[in-house]
Amino acid sequence: MAQAKSNLTKNLKEIEEIVSWFESQEEVDVEKGIEKVKIGAKLIKESKKRLQEIENEFEEVKKELAE
């Protein structure tokens, strides 16, 4: 079963929203904060994987153009 590719733009937007949430807090609720950090870490991991996939796709296109 093929796993859907993560949407890099969507992930980056969600990460930006998490950063904004932290910046807007006068006092961060530790429980909510740790949840946000866990979600952010997952999004970053997915984004890094997707960026690698995109780089690989780009390299394949470059090879095709060079032939």
Summary of the structure (lengths in Angstrom):
residues: 67
radius of gyration: 16.7
end to end distance: 33.3
largest distance: 58.4
contacts: 138
relative contact order: 0.14
helix: 81%
strand: 0%
